[in-house]
C-alpha cells in the first residue's frame, strides 16, 4: 500500500465515523487503521451472532478473547465486555452470551454491532503506546508500562510526534522501569525494535491526521519475538485548534532587533503627574540614559518632563521603533490603529484589563489590528521591559542598570519583580528583563530566538505558566541550547491530569508530565522552583563547561562530605573512582585520621596549605573534570583565608588554560557569607549553610553540557 493509498483509506474511514456523529472508533475500525499503518495486532474476526463467533474461534485456533463491539461503549472492561482465554464451542457460546448480557446491563441503549473474536496473545510484558493532543505541543506520543500497571505506576514518557526510529528507541530507556524491558532475573528482554516500531507508527498516524485526538494501544504485549497491540482505541478530537499566525526566523529577528535595540521610543499616555504609569515609564527612560529619541504622547499636554509632547503618535516626527502604551485598556485599540498606520513595528502594552479579566474580545481586537498592520505586540498586562546594554528601562517599576550576561523573562509581573530584586541583591548583571503577560502575540519562542543570537546574552532564564506554541518553543530551544543554557521555571505542576480523557494515555498526559519530558527532549534545564531558576541563571555563566563526568569532592568535614556525595547522586553526577596514583598523591597531604578516596576528607583542623595543595591536585589532574569543595569554619583556616586561596589557585589555573567548574559549600559562622560573595565574584560558585545548592547548580551545568553535546565523558 502506498502512502497515498494508506492516508486515503484512513481518511475515508474517519470521515464516515464523523458523518455518523461519533468520536470513537470501534475495534474493527481500529483494525482498519492499524493495518493501514502497519501497527501489529492479533488475528481477529467480527462475529454478528453466536454461530459466527464459534466459527471464527475455530478458524483462529487455540484459546481466544471475546470483546464487545459497540460505538457507545468506550471502556469495554468496565462494562464486562471482555472475556479472556475462551476455548471450545461451548465456551465461546457461553462467553458470547455473557458479554452481550453484560453490555446490555451496562447500557441498555447501546448499539451492539457484534463480538470481536481475537487470537489470545502469549504471555509477555504489557506496555502502553499512545498519543494525545496537548494544548501546547500538539500531537505527542507516549510510552510506558501497560495493563493495570499504567494507572498504578504512571510510568510514562512523552515525545513530540512524529518520532524517528532512534527517538522511539530512546523512549524505552526513559521510563523508570526501563530495566524490566531489558530483562531481569533470567527473564528475556523485549524485542526493542518491535516496540519502537509500534511507537513510531502511532506517531506517524497522529501526525498525518490532526483530527485524531487520542490513540491508545493498551496493552501491547511485548516479548523477545515481537510486540502486538491487544487492543486499539482511537478517539477523534471534538474540534481543531484555530490556526495561529507564525513568523519566520528572520522576521522575528528583525522585529526583535528594533524592540531590543530601538533608536526611537514613543510613550503613549506619558504624564507629568507623579504616580501615573505614564510618568514612571517616561522618567525611567529619561533617567536611565537611553541615547535614542524619546517622544511623549498625550493630547492634553505640550511638554512632559521637559520633552515636547505630541497629541497623537501619528504626529511624532520620523520613524518610531517602539510604542509603549500606558493608557487604560479601553483606549488601546484606537491608539494601536494609529501606531499601525504610522508603521511602528512594536507595541509594548502595559495596561491590564484584557484576557486576564475575561475581556477576550478586547484582546482579540488588538491582535487583529496588529496583524493587519504588521505590529508585534508585547503584552498586554505587563510591567514593561529592560534592555540594559541599550540603557533602556521601559517600565513603571524600579530601574536597573547592571549590565551582564543573563536574559530574564517572566509571564507574571510579581515574578518579574522577584527577578529584578534578586539581580540587584546578588549583583547579577542582566542583558534584559522582559515581561510577557497575556502573550497576545510575542512569546517565549520569539524572545528565545532573539536571545540565542544576542552577543550580550550567555544564559536565558524564563518563568512561564504555559506555552502558546510549544513546538515553536522547542524549535527555538534546539537552536539556542548548543550555544547557551536555557533555564525554565514552569508553574502549575499540580494541575497535571485534571482534564477528563477518553483513554489511558489521555489520562496520563497531564500538562506537567508532557512539559517535563519535552522540555528535557529540547535540552532545556527545568528549575524546580523560583530560587533555583534565579540561582541557575546567576551561576551558569560563571561556571566553565566541564569536559567530562568525573567529579571529586574535597572537604574539611566528613559530615559535609556525606551530604555532598548525596547531592552529587541526586543531581545525576558521577563521583570519580580515584585511581591509585591520585589517591596516593592526595594522601600525602591528609593526616592519618583523614580519608582519601572520594570524598577526599582533609579534616577540619588542617591549615590553609592543605586546602591549597589538595585543590591544586584536583585542578592539575586531567582525569578530574569538576571539583566540589566542602569548607568547615575554623580559626586555623578562617573563611576569607579559604576564599582567597581558593580564588587565587583557580585563577592561576585558568590563566594556564585549565578551566574546570569549581563549586563550594561553606559551613560556619556569618563570616562565610562574605567569603561566598568573594568566591562568586571570582568564578567559584559558593553558597553558605547548604550542601545541596552548589551541587544542584553544578548538575544544571552538566545537564546543559550534555544537551549541547559538549561533554566528552570521564575516564
C-alpha positions in Angstrom: 0.0 0.0 0.0 1.4 3.4 -1.0 1.5 6.3 1.4 -1.2 8.0 -0.6 -3.5 4.9 -0.5 -2.9 4.4 3.2 -3.8 8.0 4.0 -6.8 7.9 1.7 -8.1 4.7 3.2 -7.9 6.1 6.8 -9.4 9.4 5.8 -12.4 7.8 4.3 -13.0 5.8 7.4 -12.6 8.8 9.7 -15.0 10.8 7.6 -17.6 8.1 7.8 -17.3 8.0 11.6 -17.7 11.8 11.7 -20.7 11.5 9.5 -22.4 9.2 12.0 -21.8 11.8 14.7 -19.3 9.6 16.5 -15.9 10.4 18.0 -14.8 6.9 19.0 -13.8 4.2 16.5 -15.0 0.6 17.1 -12.4 -2.2 17.4 -12.9 -3.4 13.8 -12.5 0.2 12.6 -9.3 0.5 14.7 -8.1 -2.7 12.9 -8.5 -1.0 9.6 -6.3 1.9 10.8 -3.8 -0.5 12.3 -3.5 -2.5 9.1 -3.0 0.7 7.0 -0.2 1.9 9.3 1.5 -1.4 9.9 0.6 -1.4 13.6 0.9 -5.1 14.7 -2.4 -6.5 16.0 -3.5 -10.1 16.7 -5.7 -12.1 14.3 -9.4 -11.3 14.8 -12.8 -11.5 13.3 -16.1 -9.7 13.9 -19.0 -12.1 14.8 -22.5 -10.8 14.4 -24.1 -13.8 16.2 -23.0 -16.7 18.3 -22.6 -19.1 15.5 -20.3 -16.7 13.7 -18.3 -16.4 16.9 -17.9 -20.2 17.2 -16.8 -20.5 13.6 -14.3 -17.6 14.0 -12.8 -19.1 17.1 -12.3 -22.4 15.2 -10.5 -20.7 12.4 -8.2 -18.8 14.7 -7.5 -21.9 16.7 -6.5 -22.2 20.3 -7.8 -20.0 23.2 -9.4 -16.7 22.1 -10.5 -13.4 23.6 -14.1 -12.2 23.1 -14.7 -8.4 23.2 -18.0 -6.5 22.8 -18.1 -4.2 19.8 -20.2 -1.1 20.4 -19.7 2.5 19.3 -21.4 3.5 22.6 -19.2 1.5 25.0 -15.7 3.0 25.1 -14.3 1.1 28.1 -15.2 -2.5 27.4 -13.6 -4.0 30.5 -15.7 -1.7 32.8 -18.8 -2.9 31.0 -17.9 -6.6 31.5 -17.5 -6.8 27.8 -14.2 -8.8 27.7 -13.6 -12.5 28.3 -10.1 -13.9 28.0 -8.9 -17.5 27.4 -12.1 -18.9 25.9 -11.8 -22.5 24.5 -14.1 -24.8 22.6 -17.5 -24.2 21.0 -19.4 -24.3 24.3 -17.0 -21.9 25.9 -17.4 -19.5 23.0 -21.2 -19.7 23.2 -21.2 -19.0 26.9 -18.8 -16.1 26.7 -20.7 -14.6 23.8 -24.0 -14.5 25.7 -22.2 -13.3 28.9 -20.6 -10.2 27.4 -23.6 -9.3 25.3 -25.7 -9.5 28.5 -23.2 -7.5 30.5 -23.1 -4.8 27.8 -26.9 -4.5 27.8 -27.0 -4.3 31.6 -24.2 -1.6 31.5 -26.0 0.5 28.8 -29.4 -0.6 27.7 -29.4 1.8 24.8 -26.0 0.9 23.5 -25.8 -0.2 19.9 -24.2 -3.6 19.7 -22.5 -4.5 16.4 -21.3 -7.9 17.5 -18.5 -9.5 19.3 -14.8 -9.4 18.3 -13.2 -12.9 18.4 -9.4 -12.3 18.8 -6.4 -14.5 18.9 -5.1 -14.9 22.5 -1.6 -13.5 22.6 1.2 -15.3 24.5 2.3 -14.0 27.9 4.7 -11.1 27.7 5.4 -7.7 29.2 2.4 -5.4 28.9 3.3 -1.9 27.7 1.2 1.1 26.5 1.8 3.0 23.3 -0.4 6.0 22.7 -0.8 9.5 21.5 -2.6 12.6 22.7 -3.2 16.2 21.6 -1.5 18.5 24.0 -2.7 22.2 24.2 0.8 23.5 24.0 2.7 20.9 22.0 0.1 19.4 19.7 0.5 15.7 18.9 2.7 13.9 21.4 3.3 10.1 21.5 3.5 8.2 24.8 5.1 5.0 26.0 5.2 3.2 29.4 4.3 0.1 31.3 0.8 -1.0 30.3 -2.1 -3.1 31.5 -3.2 -2.5 35.1 0.3 -1.0 35.9 -0.4 2.0 33.7 -2.8 3.5 36.3 -0.9 2.3 39.3 2.7 3.3 38.4 2.0 6.1 35.9 5.5 5.4 34.5 5.1 7.0 31.1 7.3 9.2 28.9 6.4 11.6 26.0 7.9 12.9 22.8 6.7 15.2 20.1 5.1 13.3 17.2 6.2 12.2 14.8 9.3 10.5 16.2 12.3 8.9 14.4 13.3 5.3 15.0 16.1 6.5 17.3 13.7 8.7 19.3 11.3 5.9 19.6 14.0 3.6 20.9 15.1 6.3 23.4 11.6 6.2 25.0 12.2 2.6 26.1 15.1 3.8 28.2 13.3 6.9 29.6 10.9 5.2 31.9 11.8 4.3 35.5 11.2 0.6 34.8 13.5 0.5 31.7 15.4 -2.4 33.3 12.3 -4.6 33.1 12.3 -4.2 29.3 15.9 -5.3 29.1 15.2 -8.5 31.0 15.7 -9.3 34.7 16.4 -12.4 36.8 16.7 -14.7 33.8 13.6 -13.3 32.0 14.3 -12.4 28.4 14.1 -8.8 27.4 11.6 -7.5 24.9 12.1 -7.0 21.2 13.1 -3.4 21.5 12.9 -2.7 17.8 9.4 -4.1 17.5 8.2 -2.0 20.4 9.8 1.1 19.0 8.1 0.5 15.6 4.7 0.5 17.3 5.6 3.8 18.8 6.9 5.2 15.6 3.9 4.1 13.6 1.4 5.5 16.1 3.3 8.8 16.0 3.1 8.9 12.2 -0.6 8.2 12.3 -1.4 11.2 14.5 0.9 13.4 12.6 -0.9 12.6 9.4 -4.3 13.1 10.9 -4.7 16.2 13.1 -8.3 15.2 13.7 -7.3 12.2 15.7 -7.4 13.4 19.4 -6.1 10.3 21.2 -4.7 6.8 20.3 -4.4 4.0 22.9 -2.7 0.7 22.3 -3.1 -0.9 25.7 -1.9 -3.4 26.3 0.8 -4.0 23.8 2.2 -7.5 24.6 5.9 -7.3 24.1 8.0 -10.5 24.0 11.5 -11.2 22.8 10.0 -12.1 19.4 7.8 -9.1 18.8 5.2 -6.6 20.1 1.5 -6.8 19.3 -1.3 -4.5 20.3 -4.0 -6.5 22.1 -6.4 -3.5 22.0 -6.5 -0.3 19.9 -8.6 2.7 20.8 -8.9 5.8 18.6 -10.8 8.9 19.6 -11.4 11.9 17.3 -10.9 15.4 18.5 -14.1 17.4 19.0 -12.6 20.4 17.3 -9.4 21.6 15.8 -7.5 24.5 17.3 -7.6 27.8 15.5 -4.6 28.3 13.3 -2.0 30.7 14.8 -0.1 33.2 12.7 3.5 32.2 12.6 6.6 34.2 11.7 9.9 33.1 10.1 13.2 33.4 11.9 14.3 36.4 10.0 11.0 38.2 10.6 11.3 37.5 14.3 14.9 38.7 14.5 14.1 41.9 12.5 11.2 42.9 14.8 13.1 41.9 18.0 16.1 43.9 16.9 14.1 47.0 16.8 12.4 46.2 20.1 15.6 45.5 22.0 17.8 48.0 20.2 15.4 50.8 19.4 16.5 54.2 18.0 13.3 55.9 18.9 10.6 55.2 21.6 7.2 56.8 22.0 5.3 56.7 25.3 1.6 56.8 24.6 0.0 58.1 27.8 3.1 59.9 29.1 2.2 62.2 32.1 3.6 65.0 34.2 1.8 63.6 37.2 3.9 61.5 39.6 2.2 58.2 40.5 0.9 57.7 37.0 2.3 54.8 35.0 2.9 57.1 32.0 5.0 59.3 34.3 7.0 56.4 35.7 7.8 54.9 32.3 8.9 58.2 30.8 11.0 59.1 33.8 12.7 55.7 33.7 13.5 56.1 30.0 15.0 59.6 30.6 16.8 58.8 33.9 18.2 55.5 32.5 20.3 57.3 30.0 18.6 55.9 26.8 20.5 57.5 23.9 17.7 57.3 21.4 14.8 59.7 20.8 12.1 59.7 23.4 8.7 61.1 22.4 5.9 61.7 25.0 2.4 61.3 23.6 -0.6 63.0 25.3 -3.3 65.0 23.7 -3.6 67.3 26.8 0.0 68.4 27.2 2.5 70.3 25.3 5.5 69.5 27.4 6.1 66.5 29.7 9.2 66.2 31.9 11.0 68.7 29.7 10.2 66.9 26.4 7.9 68.1 23.7 4.6 66.2 23.8 2.6 65.1 20.8 -1.2 64.9 20.6 -1.0 61.6 18.7 1.7 59.1 17.9 0.9 59.9 14.3 2.3 63.4 14.9 5.7 62.1 16.1 8.4 63.0 13.5 10.4 60.3 11.8 10.4 56.6 12.4 9.5 55.1 15.8 10.7 51.6 16.7 8.7 51.0 19.8 5.4 52.5 21.2 5.0 51.9 24.9 1.3 52.1 25.9 0.5 53.5 29.3 -3.2 54.2 28.8 -6.4 52.5 30.0 -7.4 49.3 28.2 -10.4 50.8 26.5 -8.3 53.3 24.6 -5.6 50.9 23.5 -7.2 49.7 20.3 -7.7 53.2 18.8 -4.1 54.2 19.7 -2.8 50.9 18.2 -4.6 51.7 14.9 -2.6 55.0 14.8 0.6 53.2 15.6 -0.1 50.7 12.9 -0.8 53.4 10.3 2.5 55.1 11.2 4.4 51.8 10.6 5.6 51.3 14.2 6.8 47.7 14.3 6.5 47.1 18.1 3.8 47.9 20.7 4.6 47.3 24.4 1.2 47.0 26.1 1.5 47.7 29.8 -2.3 48.1 30.6 -4.3 45.3 32.2 -8.0 44.7 31.6 -7.8 42.2 28.7 -8.0 38.4 28.6 -6.7 38.1 32.2 -10.0 39.7 33.3 -12.2 37.9 30.8 -12.0 40.6 28.2 -11.0 38.2 25.4 -12.8 40.1 22.7 -10.9 43.2 23.5 -7.6 41.4 23.4 -8.6 39.7 20.1 -9.3 43.1 18.6 -5.7 44.2 19.4 -4.3 41.0 17.7 -6.4 41.7 14.6 -5.3 45.3 14.4 -1.6 44.3 14.9 -1.7 41.6 12.3 -3.3 43.9 9.8 -0.5 46.5 10.2 2.4 44.1 10.9 2.8 45.3 14.5 4.3 42.9 17.0 2.7 43.1 20.5 4.5 42.6 23.8 1.8 42.0 26.5 -0.7 43.2 27.4 -0.8 43.2 31.2 3.0 43.6 31.8 5.5 45.7 33.7 7.4 46.6 30.6 10.9 45.6 29.7 14.6 46.4 30.3 17.3 46.2 27.7 20.3 47.1 29.8 23.0 47.2 27.2 20.9 50.0 25.5 20.4 51.8 28.8 16.7 51.2 28.1 14.3 51.0 31.0 10.8 50.9 29.5 8.8 50.0 32.7 6.9 51.6 35.5 9.0 49.6 38.1 12.3 50.4 39.7 15.2 51.0 37.3 18.1 48.5 36.9 21.3 49.2 35.1 23.8 46.4 36.0 24.8 45.0 32.6 25.6 41.4 32.3 25.1 38.1 30.5 21.7 36.8 31.8 18.4 37.4 30.0 15.4 37.0 32.3 11.7 36.8 31.2 8.5 36.2 33.2 4.8 35.8 32.4 4.0 37.3 35.8 4.6 40.8 36.9 5.2 39.7 40.5 7.8 37.1 39.4 9.4 39.8 37.2 10.0 42.0 40.2 11.4 39.0 42.1 13.9 38.6 39.2 14.7 42.3 39.4 15.2 42.2 43.2 17.4 39.1 43.1 19.5 40.6 40.3 20.0 43.7 42.4 20.8 41.9 45.6 23.3 39.5 44.1 24.7 42.0 41.5 23.7 39.6 38.8 24.3 41.5 35.6 21.5 41.1 33.1 21.2 41.7 29.3 17.4 42.1 29.5 14.4 41.6 31.8 11.2 41.2 29.8 7.5 40.8 30.9 5.2 38.7 28.7 1.9 38.9 30.5 -1.0 37.7 28.4 1.2 36.9 25.4 -1.3 38.2 22.9 1.5 37.9 20.3 5.2 37.9 21.3 6.0 34.9 23.5 8.9 32.8 24.7 9.9 31.4 21.3 10.3 35.0 19.9 12.4 36.0 22.8 14.4 32.8 22.8 15.2 33.3 19.1 16.5 36.8 19.8 18.5 35.9 22.9 20.1 33.0 21.1 21.7 35.5 18.7 22.3 38.3 21.2 26.0 38.6 21.8 25.3 40.1 25.3 23.3 37.1 26.5 25.1 33.9 27.7 22.2 32.4 29.6 18.4 32.6 29.2 16.1 32.1 32.2 12.3 32.0 31.7 9.3 31.8 34.1 6.2 30.6 32.3 2.8 29.4 33.1 2.1 27.9 29.7 3.4 27.9 26.1 1.2 29.2 23.4 3.1 27.2 20.8 5.2 24.5 22.4 6.5 23.3 19.1 7.8 26.7 18.1 9.5 27.0 21.6 11.1 23.5 21.2 12.4 24.5 17.7 13.9 27.7 19.1 15.4 25.9 22.1 17.1 23.4 19.9 18.7 26.2 18.0 19.8 28.0 21.2 20.9 25.2 23.6 24.0 24.2 21.6 25.3 27.8 22.2 24.0 28.8 25.6 21.9 27.4 28.5 18.1 27.8 28.6 16.5 27.5 32.1 12.8 27.3 32.5 10.6 27.5 35.6 7.2 26.0 34.5 4.5 26.9 37.0 1.3 24.9 37.5 2.8 21.4 38.2 -0.1 20.4 40.4 -2.6 20.8 37.6 -1.4 17.7 35.9 -4.1 15.3 34.8 -7.0 17.4 35.7 -8.9 17.1 32.5 -11.1 14.2 31.7 -9.8 11.9 29.0 -11.3 9.0 27.0 -8.2 6.9 27.0 -5.5 5.7 29.4 -2.9 7.8 27.5 -5.0 10.9 27.7 -5.5 10.5 31.5 -1.7 10.1 32.0 -0.8 13.0 29.8 -1.2 15.8 32.4 0.2 19.1 31.3 3.2 18.8 33.6 4.2 15.3 32.5 4.3 16.3 28.9 6.2 19.6 29.7 8.7 17.7 31.7 9.7 15.2 29.1 9.5 17.5 26.1 11.5 20.3 27.7 14.1 17.8 28.6 14.0 16.5 25.0 14.7 20.0 23.8 17.7 20.3 26.1 16.1 22.9 28.4 17.1 22.9 32.1 13.9 22.8 34.2 14.2 24.6 37.5 12.2 23.1 40.4 11.4 26.5 41.9 11.9 30.2 41.7 15.1 30.3 43.8 16.5 27.5 41.6 15.7 29.5 38.4 17.5 32.5 39.8 20.5 30.7 41.1 20.9 28.7 37.9 20.7 31.9 35.9 23.2 33.6 38.1 25.7 30.7 38.3 25.7 29.0 34.9 27.5 31.9 33.1 30.1 31.8 35.9 31.0 28.1 35.7 33.2 26.8 32.9 31.9 24.0 30.9 33.0 20.6 32.2 34.9 18.3 29.8 33.9 15.0 31.4 31.9 13.3 34.1 34.5 12.8 36.9 33.5 14.9 39.9 35.8 15.0 43.0 34.7 16.2 46.5 37.4 17.8 48.7 36.1 18.5 52.2 37.2 19.6 55.6 34.3 17.9 57.3 33.2 14.3 57.0 29.6 15.1 57.6 29.6 17.7 54.7 31.3 15.1 52.5 28.4 12.6 53.0 25.8 15.2 52.3 27.7 16.5 49.2 28.0 12.9 48.0 24.2 12.5 48.3 23.7 15.7 46.4 26.1 14.6 43.6 24.0 11.4 43.2 20.7 13.3 43.4 21.8 15.6 40.6 22.8 12.8 38.2 26.5 13.4 38.6 29.3 10.8 38.9 31.8 10.6 41.8 35.1 9.8 40.2 36.7 6.5 41.3 40.1 7.8 42.4 42.9 5.9 40.6 45.7 4.6 42.9 48.3 7.2 41.8 46.0 10.1 42.5 44.8 8.5 45.8 48.5 8.3 46.9 49.1 11.9 45.9 46.1 13.1 48.0 47.2 11.0 51.0 50.5 12.9 51.2 48.5 16.0 52.3 46.0 14.3 54.6 46.5 13.5 58.2 46.4 9.8 59.2 42.9 10.2 60.7 41.6 11.8 57.4 40.4 9.8 54.4 41.3 9.7 50.8 39.0 8.1 48.2 36.1 10.3 47.1 35.2 12.4 49.1 38.7 13.4 50.0 38.4 14.3 53.7 41.3 16.5 54.8 39.6 17.1 58.2 38.7 20.4 59.8 41.9 21.2 61.7 44.2 21.4 58.7 45.9 24.7 57.8 45.3 26.7 54.6 48.3 24.9 52.9 46.4 21.6 53.0 43.3 23.1 51.3 45.6 24.7 48.7 47.6 21.6 48.0 44.6 19.3 47.5 42.7 21.8 45.4 45.8 22.1 43.2 45.9 18.4 42.8 42.3 18.2 41.7 42.8 21.0 39.2 46.1 19.7 37.8 45.0 16.1 37.1 43.3 16.0 33.7 41.2 13.0 34.8 39.3 15.2 37.2 36.7 17.3 35.5 34.9 19.2 38.3 35.6 20.0 42.0 33.1 20.2 44.8 34.7 21.9 47.9 33.3 21.5 51.4 34.7 24.1 53.8 34.3 24.0 57.6 34.9 27.2 59.5 37.9 27.0 61.9 40.2 29.6 63.4 43.1 27.6 61.8 41.7 28.4 58.3 39.3 31.3 58.6 36.6 31.7 55.9 38.2 34.6 54.0 41.6 32.8 54.1 39.9 29.8 52.4 38.1 32.1 49.9 41.2 34.0 48.9 43.4 30.9 48.5 40.8 29.1 46.5 40.1 32.0 44.2 43.8 32.6 43.7 44.5 28.9 42.8 41.5 28.7 40.5 42.6 31.9 38.7 46.1 30.7 38.3 45.0 27.5 36.6 42.5 29.4 34.4 45.4 31.6 33.2 47.2 28.4 32.2 44.1 27.2 30.2 42.7 24.8 32.8 39.1 25.8 33.2 37.2 23.4 35.4 34.0 24.1 37.2 34.5 24.6 40.9 31.7 24.9 43.4 31.9 25.3 47.2 29.7 24.7 50.3 30.8 26.8 53.3 29.6 25.9 56.8 30.3 28.2 59.6 29.5 31.4 61.3 28.3 34.5 59.5 31.7 35.2 58.1 31.2 32.5 55.5 28.6 34.7 53.8 31.3 37.3 52.9 33.6 34.5 51.8 30.9 33.1 49.4 30.4 36.5 47.9 34.1 36.9 47.3 34.3 33.5 45.7 31.3 34.0 43.4 32.7 37.3 42.1 35.9 35.4 41.1 34.3 32.5 39.3 33.8 29.9 42.1 30.1 29.3 42.7 29.9 29.2 46.5 27.0 29.1 49.0 26.8 29.3 52.8 24.9 26.9 55.0 23.9 24.5 52.2 25.4 21.4 50.6 22.6 21.0 48.1 22.6 24.3 46.3 26.2 24.3 44.9 25.9 20.8 43.6 22.4 21.5 42.1 24.0 24.4 40.1 26.8 22.1 39.0 24.2 19.5 38.0 22.4 22.1 35.9 25.6 23.0 34.1 26.2 19.3 33.4 22.7 18.8 32.1 23.2 21.7 29.7 26.7 20.4 28.6 25.2 17.0 27.8 22.3 18.5 25.9 24.7 20.8 23.9 26.9 17.8 23.1 29.9 19.3 24.9 30.6 16.5 27.3 33.3 14.1 26.3 32.9 11.6 29.1 35.0 10.6 32.0 38.0 8.2 32.1 
